[in-house]
Amino acid sequence: MKNNIWAGSKVWLRAVEAKDASSFFKWAKDYDTESDRLCDVIHFPGSYQKMKDHVEALSKAEPENDNFRWIIADLKGKALGTINTFSCDKRNGIFKYGLGIERKYWGKGYAKEAIKIVLNYYFMELGFQKVNVHIYDFNERSLRLHEKLGFKKEGTLRSMVYTNGKHHDEIVMGLTREEFNELK
C-alpha cells in the first residue's frame, strides 16, 4: 500500500462496510465495562439486527461537513477498531475525533498510527488548522498517547461525566497544524 494516504506501516483506514456489522457487534458484546467507560458510556445491550442496521447505515453514509468514520484495519485487512471525526468546523479550521480499538490490540501502536493518518489528511489535504480531543481524566492511556503525539493540555472541564458512582473531569487537549508538522 505504498503511497496510499490511508495506510501506514501497521494499519490502513477504510470505509465502514455492511460486512463490518459482525465486528461492531463483537466489540459491543465483548467490551468490558472499563473499555466502554473509556470510549463513551456503558450502553444497554443491543441486538445483532439493530447493530446490523446501524452499520449498514454507516456504510451508506456520505461524509457530511467532513465528519467521517473509518475502520482501523491491520495490513491483512482485519478490523481492529474505528476512528471518527466530528464537530468539523471548516470556517474556523477546527475538528475533533474519537477512536476505539479492541482491547487485545492496545499498546501495539495501531491507535497512534491511525490518529497520524487522520491528522495528516485533515491538516494537509482539507486545510484544517487545529484538532481538539476531550479525554476523561481516568483514561490515563489516552492522555499519555496524546502527549506523545504532541498534544497540549488546554483545559479541564470539571465534573463532566458520571460513571462508576462518581463524577470525573474531561481534559481538553489540542494540536495545531504547525505543531503536527514540527513532529513529522
Biotite code that builds the C-alpha atoms (Angstrom):
import biotite.structure as struc

atoms = struc.array([
    struc.Atom([0.000, 0.000, 0.000], chain_id="A", res_id=1, res_name="MET", atom_name="CA", element="C"),
    struc.Atom([2.876, 2.327, -0.710], chain_id="A", res_id=2, res_name="LYS", atom_name="CA", element="C"),
    struc.Atom([1.885, 5.915, -1.424], chain_id="A", res_id=3, res_name="ASN", atom_name="CA", element="C"),
    struc.Atom([-1.625, 5.334, -0.085], chain_id="A", res_id=4, res_name="ASN", atom_name="CA", element="C"),
    struc.Atom([-2.614, 8.290, 2.107], chain_id="A", res_id=5, res_name="ILE", atom_name="CA", element="C"),
    struc.Atom([-4.856, 5.942, 4.132], chain_id="A", res_id=6, res_name="TRP", atom_name="CA", element="C"),
    struc.Atom([-2.110, 3.428, 5.000], chain_id="A", res_id=7, res_name="ALA", atom_name="CA", element="C"),
    struc.Atom([0.793, 3.383, 7.383], chain_id="A", res_id=8, res_name="GLY", atom_name="CA", element="C"),
    struc.Atom([3.304, 0.699, 8.323], chain_id="A", res_id=9, res_name="SER", atom_name="CA", element="C"),
    struc.Atom([0.833, -1.046, 10.683], chain_id="A", res_id=10, res_name="LYS", atom_name="CA", element="C"),
    struc.Atom([-2.706, -0.021, 9.751], chain_id="A", res_id=11, res_name="VAL", atom_name="CA", element="C"),
    struc.Atom([-4.850, 1.246, 6.949], chain_id="A", res_id=12, res_name="TRP", atom_name="CA", element="C"),
    struc.Atom([-8.076, 3.145, 7.250], chain_id="A", res_id=13, res_name="LEU", atom_name="CA", element="C"),
    struc.Atom([-11.028, 2.143, 5.123], chain_id="A", res_id=14, res_name="ARG", atom_name="CA", element="C"),
    struc.Atom([-14.701, 2.959, 4.900], chain_id="A", res_id=15, res_name="ALA", atom_name="CA", element="C"),
    struc.Atom([-17.188, 1.058, 7.020], chain_id="A", res_id=16, res_name="VAL", atom_name="CA", element="C"),
    struc.Atom([-18.821, -1.756, 5.057], chain_id="A", res_id=17, res_name="GLU", atom_name="CA", element="C"),
    struc.Atom([-22.036, -3.647, 5.785], chain_id="A", res_id=18, res_name="ALA", atom_name="CA", element="C"),
    struc.Atom([-19.955, -6.768, 6.474], chain_id="A", res_id=19, res_name="LYS", atom_name="CA", element="C"),
    struc.Atom([-18.435, -4.973, 9.496], chain_id="A", res_id=20, res_name="ASP", atom_name="CA", element="C"),
    struc.Atom([-21.649, -5.483, 11.469], chain_id="A", res_id=21, res_name="ALA", atom_name="CA", element="C"),
    struc.Atom([-20.248, -8.672, 12.999], chain_id="A", res_id=22, res_name="SER", atom_name="CA", element="C"),
    struc.Atom([-17.109, -6.812, 14.185], chain_id="A", res_id=23, res_name="SER", atom_name="CA", element="C"),
    struc.Atom([-19.155, -3.959, 15.662], chain_id="A", res_id=24, res_name="PHE", atom_name="CA", element="C"),
    struc.Atom([-21.444, -6.459, 17.392], chain_id="A", res_id=25, res_name="PHE", atom_name="CA", element="C"),
    struc.Atom([-18.451, -8.413, 18.750], chain_id="A", res_id=26, res_name="LYS", atom_name="CA", element="C"),
    struc.Atom([-16.841, -5.223, 20.038], chain_id="A", res_id=27, res_name="TRP", atom_name="CA", element="C"),
    struc.Atom([-20.077, -4.130, 21.722], chain_id="A", res_id=28, res_name="ALA", atom_name="CA", element="C"),
    struc.Atom([-20.645, -7.576, 23.227], chain_id="A", res_id=29, res_name="LYS", atom_name="CA", element="C"),
    struc.Atom([-17.066, -8.301, 24.268], chain_id="A", res_id=30, res_name="ASP", atom_name="CA", element="C"),
    struc.Atom([-16.073, -4.890, 25.564], chain_id="A", res_id=31, res_name="TYR", atom_name="CA", element="C"),
    struc.Atom([-15.581, -4.957, 29.249], chain_id="A", res_id=32, res_name="ASP", atom_name="CA", element="C"),
    struc.Atom([-17.019, -2.222, 31.399], chain_id="A", res_id=33, res_name="THR", atom_name="CA", element="C"),
    struc.Atom([-13.705, -0.329, 31.536], chain_id="A", res_id=34, res_name="GLU", atom_name="CA", element="C"),
    struc.Atom([-13.445, -0.151, 27.736], chain_id="A", res_id=35, res_name="SER", atom_name="CA", element="C"),
    struc.Atom([-16.995, 1.176, 27.446], chain_id="A", res_id=36, res_name="ASP", atom_name="CA", element="C"),
    struc.Atom([-16.284, 3.861, 30.016], chain_id="A", res_id=37, res_name="ARG", atom_name="CA", element="C"),
    struc.Atom([-13.072, 4.948, 28.288], chain_id="A", res_id=38, res_name="LEU", atom_name="CA", element="C"),
    struc.Atom([-14.737, 5.364, 24.892], chain_id="A", res_id=39, res_name="CYS", atom_name="CA", element="C"),
    struc.Atom([-18.154, 6.641, 25.717], chain_id="A", res_id=40, res_name="ASP", atom_name="CA", element="C"),
    struc.Atom([-20.658, 5.334, 28.255], chain_id="A", res_id=41, res_name="VAL", atom_name="CA", element="C"),
    struc.Atom([-21.947, 1.944, 29.272], chain_id="A", res_id=42, res_name="ILE", atom_name="CA", element="C"),
    struc.Atom([-24.744, 1.178, 26.847], chain_id="A", res_id=43, res_name="HIS", atom_name="CA", element="C"),
    struc.Atom([-27.697, -1.146, 27.221], chain_id="A", res_id=44, res_name="PHE", atom_name="CA", element="C"),
    struc.Atom([-27.209, -4.420, 25.313], chain_id="A", res_id=45, res_name="PRO", atom_name="CA", element="C"),
    struc.Atom([-28.430, -4.310, 21.727], chain_id="A", res_id=46, res_name="GLY", atom_name="CA", element="C"),
    struc.Atom([-29.461, -6.938, 19.227], chain_id="A", res_id=47, res_name="SER", atom_name="CA", element="C"),
    struc.Atom([-27.393, -8.049, 16.272], chain_id="A", res_id=48, res_name="TYR", atom_name="CA", element="C"),
    struc.Atom([-30.146, -6.854, 13.921], chain_id="A", res_id=49, res_name="GLN", atom_name="CA", element="C"),
    struc.Atom([-30.071, -3.370, 15.409], chain_id="A", res_id=50, res_name="LYS", atom_name="CA", element="C"),
    struc.Atom([-26.270, -3.289, 15.060], chain_id="A", res_id=51, res_name="MET", atom_name="CA", element="C"),
    struc.Atom([-26.506, -4.612, 11.507], chain_id="A", res_id=52, res_name="LYS", atom_name="CA", element="C"),
    struc.Atom([-28.969, -1.850, 10.589], chain_id="A", res_id=53, res_name="ASP", atom_name="CA", element="C"),
    struc.Atom([-26.731, 0.784, 12.207], chain_id="A", res_id=54, res_name="HIS", atom_name="CA", element="C"),
    struc.Atom([-23.580, -0.421, 10.430], chain_id="A", res_id=55, res_name="VAL", atom_name="CA", element="C"),
    struc.Atom([-25.406, -0.699, 7.117], chain_id="A", res_id=56, res_name="GLU", atom_name="CA", element="C"),
    struc.Atom([-26.475, 2.938, 7.503], chain_id="A", res_id=57, res_name="ALA", atom_name="CA", element="C"),
    struc.Atom([-22.865, 3.905, 8.313], chain_id="A", res_id=58, res_name="LEU", atom_name="CA", element="C"),
    struc.Atom([-21.654, 2.074, 5.212], chain_id="A", res_id=59, res_name="SER", atom_name="CA", element="C"),
    struc.Atom([-24.012, 4.117, 3.027], chain_id="A", res_id=60, res_name="LYS", atom_name="CA", element="C"),
    struc.Atom([-23.399, 7.475, 4.686], chain_id="A", res_id=61, res_name="ALA", atom_name="CA", element="C"),
    struc.Atom([-21.601, 10.182, 2.764], chain_id="A", res_id=62, res_name="GLU", atom_name="CA", element="C"),
    struc.Atom([-19.169, 12.423, 4.626], chain_id="A", res_id=63, res_name="PRO", atom_name="CA", element="C"),
    struc.Atom([-21.160, 15.333, 5.983], chain_id="A", res_id=64, res_name="GLU", atom_name="CA", element="C"),
    struc.Atom([-19.256, 18.509, 6.835], chain_id="A", res_id=65, res_name="ASN", atom_name="CA", element="C"),
    struc.Atom([-16.054, 16.397, 6.820], chain_id="A", res_id=66, res_name="ASP", atom_name="CA", element="C"),
    struc.Atom([-17.418, 14.145, 9.614], chain_id="A", res_id=67, res_name="ASN", atom_name="CA", element="C"),
    struc.Atom([-16.479, 10.566, 8.790], chain_id="A", res_id=68, res_name="PHE", atom_name="CA", element="C"),
    struc.Atom([-15.950, 7.119, 10.368], chain_id="A", res_id=69, res_name="ARG", atom_name="CA", element="C"),
    struc.Atom([-13.239, 4.694, 9.266], chain_id="A", res_id=70, res_name="TRP", atom_name="CA", element="C"),
    struc.Atom([-12.445, 1.127, 10.157], chain_id="A", res_id=71, res_name="ILE", atom_name="CA", element="C"),
    struc.Atom([-8.921, 0.757, 11.516], chain_id="A", res_id=72, res_name="ILE", atom_name="CA", element="C"),
    struc.Atom([-7.599, -2.443, 9.921], chain_id="A", res_id=73, res_name="ALA", atom_name="CA", element="C"),
    struc.Atom([-4.267, -4.188, 10.102], chain_id="A", res_id=74, res_name="ASP", atom_name="CA", element="C"),
    struc.Atom([-2.388, -4.613, 6.825], chain_id="A", res_id=75, res_name="LEU", atom_name="CA", element="C"),
    struc.Atom([-4.014, -8.012, 6.302], chain_id="A", res_id=76, res_name="LYS", atom_name="CA", element="C"),
    struc.Atom([-7.458, -6.383, 6.495], chain_id="A", res_id=77, res_name="GLY", atom_name="CA", element="C"),
    struc.Atom([-8.543, -7.478, 9.994], chain_id="A", res_id=78, res_name="LYS", atom_name="CA", element="C"),
    struc.Atom([-10.750, -4.832, 11.622], chain_id="A", res_id=79, res_name="ALA", atom_name="CA", element="C"),
    struc.Atom([-9.170, -3.637, 14.886], chain_id="A", res_id=80, res_name="LEU", atom_name="CA", element="C"),
    struc.Atom([-11.434, -0.706, 15.740], chain_id="A", res_id=81, res_name="GLY", atom_name="CA", element="C"),
    struc.Atom([-12.754, 2.594, 14.450], chain_id="A", res_id=82, res_name="THR", atom_name="CA", element="C"),
    struc.Atom([-11.794, 6.249, 14.319], chain_id="A", res_id=83, res_name="ILE", atom_name="CA", element="C"),
    struc.Atom([-14.210, 9.049, 13.512], chain_id="A", res_id=84, res_name="ASN", atom_name="CA", element="C"),
    struc.Atom([-14.063, 12.780, 13.032], chain_id="A", res_id=85, res_name="THR", atom_name="CA", element="C"),
    struc.Atom([-16.856, 15.053, 14.222], chain_id="A", res_id=86, res_name="PHE", atom_name="CA", element="C"),
    struc.Atom([-17.606, 18.688, 15.053], chain_id="A", res_id=87, res_name="SER", atom_name="CA", element="C"),
    struc.Atom([-15.689, 19.649, 11.912], chain_id="A", res_id=88, res_name="CYS", atom_name="CA", element="C"),
    struc.Atom([-15.800, 23.437, 11.664], chain_id="A", res_id=89, res_name="ASP", atom_name="CA", element="C"),
    struc.Atom([-14.389, 24.436, 8.256], chain_id="A", res_id=90, res_name="LYS", atom_name="CA", element="C"),
    struc.Atom([-14.842, 28.164, 8.900], chain_id="A", res_id=91, res_name="ARG", atom_name="CA", element="C"),
    struc.Atom([-12.560, 28.118, 11.947], chain_id="A", res_id=92, res_name="ASN", atom_name="CA", element="C"),
    struc.Atom([-10.485, 25.139, 10.798], chain_id="A", res_id=93, res_name="GLY", atom_name="CA", element="C"),
    struc.Atom([-11.098, 23.004, 13.899], chain_id="A", res_id=94, res_name="ILE", atom_name="CA", element="C"),
    struc.Atom([-12.207, 19.383, 14.256], chain_id="A", res_id=95, res_name="PHE", atom_name="CA", element="C"),
    struc.Atom([-12.403, 16.602, 16.834], chain_id="A", res_id=96, res_name="LYS", atom_name="CA", element="C"),
    struc.Atom([-12.069, 12.839, 16.680], chain_id="A", res_id=97, res_name="TYR", atom_name="CA", element="C"),
    struc.Atom([-12.656, 9.760, 18.760], chain_id="A", res_id=98, res_name="GLY", atom_name="CA", element="C"),
    struc.Atom([-11.429, 6.222, 18.451], chain_id="A", res_id=99, res_name="LEU", atom_name="CA", element="C"),
    struc.Atom([-11.872, 2.792, 19.911], chain_id="A", res_id=100, res_name="GLY", atom_name="CA", element="C"),
    struc.Atom([-9.687, -0.250, 19.437], chain_id="A", res_id=101, res_name="ILE", atom_name="CA", element="C"),
    struc.Atom([-10.360, -3.784, 20.565], chain_id="A", res_id=102, res_name="GLU", atom_name="CA", element="C"),
    struc.Atom([-8.560, -4.315, 23.879], chain_id="A", res_id=103, res_name="ARG", atom_name="CA", element="C"),
    struc.Atom([-6.249, -7.102, 22.685], chain_id="A", res_id=104, res_name="LYS", atom_name="CA", element="C"),
    struc.Atom([-4.713, -4.627, 20.201], chain_id="A", res_id=105, res_name="TYR", atom_name="CA", element="C"),
    struc.Atom([-3.948, -1.921, 22.772], chain_id="A", res_id=106, res_name="TRP", atom_name="CA", element="C"),
    struc.Atom([-0.324, -0.824, 23.176], chain_id="A", res_id=107, res_name="GLY", atom_name="CA", element="C"),
    struc.Atom([0.790, -2.001, 19.731], chain_id="A", res_id=108, res_name="LYS", atom_name="CA", element="C"),
    struc.Atom([0.901, 1.406, 18.025], chain_id="A", res_id=109, res_name="GLY", atom_name="CA", element="C"),
    struc.Atom([-2.278, 0.963, 15.978], chain_id="A", res_id=110, res_name="TYR", atom_name="CA", element="C"),
    struc.Atom([-4.141, 3.882, 17.559], chain_id="A", res_id=111, res_name="ALA", atom_name="CA", element="C"),
    struc.Atom([-1.141, 6.196, 17.233], chain_id="A", res_id=112, res_name="LYS", atom_name="CA", element="C"),
    struc.Atom([-0.732, 5.429, 13.553], chain_id="A", res_id=113, res_name="GLU", atom_name="CA", element="C"),
    struc.Atom([-4.468, 5.738, 12.810], chain_id="A", res_id=114, res_name="ALA", atom_name="CA", element="C"),
    struc.Atom([-4.512, 9.153, 14.500], chain_id="A", res_id=115, res_name="ILE", atom_name="CA", element="C"),
    struc.Atom([-1.499, 10.323, 12.486], chain_id="A", res_id=116, res_name="LYS", atom_name="CA", element="C"),
    struc.Atom([-3.139, 9.241, 9.227], chain_id="A", res_id=117, res_name="ILE", atom_name="CA", element="C"),
    struc.Atom([-6.309, 11.202, 10.042], chain_id="A", res_id=118, res_name="VAL", atom_name="CA", element="C"),
    struc.Atom([-4.364, 14.252, 11.241], chain_id="A", res_id=119, res_name="LEU", atom_name="CA", element="C"),
    struc.Atom([-2.234, 14.254, 8.099], chain_id="A", res_id=120, res_name="ASN", atom_name="CA", element="C"),
    struc.Atom([-5.322, 14.164, 5.879], chain_id="A", res_id=121, res_name="TYR", atom_name="CA", element="C"),
    struc.Atom([-7.245, 16.828, 7.766], chain_id="A", res_id=122, res_name="TYR", atom_name="CA", element="C"),
    struc.Atom([-4.271, 19.188, 8.081], chain_id="A", res_id=123, res_name="PHE", atom_name="CA", element="C"),
    struc.Atom([-2.547, 18.653, 4.739], chain_id="A", res_id=124, res_name="MET", atom_name="CA", element="C"),
    struc.Atom([-5.463, 17.880, 2.406], chain_id="A", res_id=125, res_name="GLU", atom_name="CA", element="C"),
    struc.Atom([-8.546, 19.514, 3.890], chain_id="A", res_id=126, res_name="LEU", atom_name="CA", element="C"),
    struc.Atom([-6.756, 22.555, 5.309], chain_id="A", res_id=127, res_name="GLY", atom_name="CA", element="C"),
    struc.Atom([-7.866, 22.299, 8.929], chain_id="A", res_id=128, res_name="PHE", atom_name="CA", element="C"),
    struc.Atom([-5.748, 24.265, 11.395], chain_id="A", res_id=129, res_name="GLN", atom_name="CA", element="C"),
    struc.Atom([-6.399, 22.575, 14.752], chain_id="A", res_id=130, res_name="LYS", atom_name="CA", element="C"),
    struc.Atom([-7.699, 19.401, 16.344], chain_id="A", res_id=131, res_name="VAL", atom_name="CA", element="C"),
    struc.Atom([-9.136, 19.079, 19.845], chain_id="A", res_id=132, res_name="ASN", atom_name="CA", element="C"),
    struc.Atom([-9.714, 15.923, 21.831], chain_id="A", res_id=133, res_name="VAL", atom_name="CA", element="C"),
    struc.Atom([-11.696, 15.504, 25.037], chain_id="A", res_id=134, res_name="HIS", atom_name="CA", element="C"),
    struc.Atom([-10.404, 12.716, 27.303], chain_id="A", res_id=135, res_name="ILE", atom_name="CA", element="C"),
    struc.Atom([-11.846, 11.574, 30.609], chain_id="A", res_id=136, res_name="TYR", atom_name="CA", element="C"),
    struc.Atom([-9.382, 12.128, 33.452], chain_id="A", res_id=137, res_name="ASP", atom_name="CA", element="C"),
    struc.Atom([-9.307, 8.415, 34.309], chain_id="A", res_id=138, res_name="PHE", atom_name="CA", element="C"),
    struc.Atom([-8.229, 7.438, 30.773], chain_id="A", res_id=139, res_name="ASN", atom_name="CA", element="C"),
    struc.Atom([-4.520, 7.607, 31.511], chain_id="A", res_id=140, res_name="GLU", atom_name="CA", element="C"),
    struc.Atom([-3.529, 5.566, 28.442], chain_id="A", res_id=141, res_name="ARG", atom_name="CA", element="C"),
    struc.Atom([-5.192, 8.057, 26.097], chain_id="A", res_id=142, res_name="SER", atom_name="CA", element="C"),
    struc.Atom([-3.747, 11.039, 27.943], chain_id="A", res_id=143, res_name="LEU", atom_name="CA", element="C"),
    struc.Atom([-0.206, 9.582, 27.598], chain_id="A", res_id=144, res_name="ARG", atom_name="CA", element="C"),
    struc.Atom([-0.760, 8.710, 23.929], chain_id="A", res_id=145, res_name="LEU", atom_name="CA", element="C"),
    struc.Atom([-1.867, 12.228, 23.076], chain_id="A", res_id=146, res_name="HIS", atom_name="CA", element="C"),
    struc.Atom([1.040, 13.759, 24.984], chain_id="A", res_id=147, res_name="GLU", atom_name="CA", element="C"),
    struc.Atom([3.406, 11.552, 22.922], chain_id="A", res_id=148, res_name="LYS", atom_name="CA", element="C"),
    struc.Atom([1.667, 12.784, 19.768], chain_id="A", res_id=149, res_name="LEU", atom_name="CA", element="C"),
    struc.Atom([2.447, 16.384, 20.788], chain_id="A", res_id=150, res_name="GLY", atom_name="CA", element="C"),
    struc.Atom([-0.983, 17.450, 22.033], chain_id="A", res_id=151, res_name="PHE", atom_name="CA", element="C"),
    struc.Atom([-1.010, 20.202, 24.660], chain_id="A", res_id=152, res_name="LYS", atom_name="CA", element="C"),
    struc.Atom([-3.353, 20.263, 27.635], chain_id="A", res_id=153, res_name="LYS", atom_name="CA", element="C"),
    struc.Atom([-5.607, 23.261, 27.146], chain_id="A", res_id=154, res_name="GLU", atom_name="CA", element="C"),
    struc.Atom([-8.025, 22.932, 29.991], chain_id="A", res_id=155, res_name="GLY", atom_name="CA", element="C"),
    struc.Atom([-10.149, 20.867, 32.315], chain_id="A", res_id=156, res_name="THR", atom_name="CA", element="C"),
    struc.Atom([-13.924, 20.680, 32.224], chain_id="A", res_id=157, res_name="LEU", atom_name="CA", element="C"),
    struc.Atom([-14.856, 19.750, 35.757], chain_id="A", res_id=158, res_name="ARG", atom_name="CA", element="C"),
    struc.Atom([-17.352, 17.028, 36.644], chain_id="A", res_id=159, res_name="SER", atom_name="CA", element="C"),
    struc.Atom([-18.387, 16.352, 33.041], chain_id="A", res_id=160, res_name="MET", atom_name="CA", element="C"),
    struc.Atom([-19.007, 12.607, 33.077], chain_id="A", res_id=161, res_name="VAL", atom_name="CA", element="C"),
    struc.Atom([-20.699, 10.423, 35.655], chain_id="A", res_id=162, res_name="TYR", atom_name="CA", element="C"),
    struc.Atom([-19.637, 6.771, 35.793], chain_id="A", res_id=163, res_name="THR", atom_name="CA", element="C"),
    struc.Atom([-18.914, 4.120, 38.372], chain_id="A", res_id=164, res_name="ASN", atom_name="CA", element="C"),
    struc.Atom([-20.684, 6.147, 41.055], chain_id="A", res_id=165, res_name="GLY", atom_name="CA", element="C"),
    struc.Atom([-18.814, 9.428, 40.715], chain_id="A", res_id=166, res_name="LYS", atom_name="CA", element="C"),
    struc.Atom([-18.213, 12.449, 38.500], chain_id="A", res_id=167, res_name="HIS", atom_name="CA", element="C"),
    struc.Atom([-14.998, 12.848, 36.526], chain_id="A", res_id=168, res_name="HIS", atom_name="CA", element="C"),
    struc.Atom([-13.298, 15.701, 34.737], chain_id="A", res_id=169, res_name="ASP", atom_name="CA", element="C"),
    struc.Atom([-12.829, 15.924, 30.998], chain_id="A", res_id=170, res_name="GLU", atom_name="CA", element="C"),
    struc.Atom([-9.373, 17.004, 29.837], chain_id="A", res_id=171, res_name="ILE", atom_name="CA", element="C"),
    struc.Atom([-9.222, 19.106, 26.659], chain_id="A", res_id=172, res_name="VAL", atom_name="CA", element="C"),
    struc.Atom([-6.070, 18.710, 24.569], chain_id="A", res_id=173, res_name="MET", atom_name="CA", element="C"),
    struc.Atom([-5.216, 20.382, 21.284], chain_id="A", res_id=174, res_name="GLY", atom_name="CA", element="C"),
    struc.Atom([-2.723, 20.223, 18.434], chain_id="A", res_id=175, res_name="LEU", atom_name="CA", element="C"),
    struc.Atom([-2.218, 22.748, 15.646], chain_id="A", res_id=176, res_name="THR", atom_name="CA", element="C"),
    struc.Atom([-1.155, 22.006, 12.082], chain_id="A", res_id=177, res_name="ARG", atom_name="CA", element="C"),
    struc.Atom([2.194, 23.731, 12.739], chain_id="A", res_id=178, res_name="GLU", atom_name="CA", element="C"),
    struc.Atom([2.827, 21.579, 15.824], chain_id="A", res_id=179, res_name="GLU", atom_name="CA", element="C"),
    struc.Atom([1.919, 18.465, 13.825], chain_id="A", res_id=180, res_name="PHE", atom_name="CA", element="C"),
    struc.Atom([4.306, 19.431, 11.019], chain_id="A", res_id=181, res_name="ASN", atom_name="CA", element="C"),
    struc.Atom([7.143, 20.003, 13.528], chain_id="A", res_id=182, res_name="GLU", atom_name="CA", element="C"),
    struc.Atom([6.655, 16.420, 14.810], chain_id="A", res_id=183, res_name="LEU", atom_name="CA", element="C"),
    struc.Atom([6.708, 14.887, 11.312], chain_id="A", res_id=184, res_name="LYS", atom_name="CA", element="C"),
])
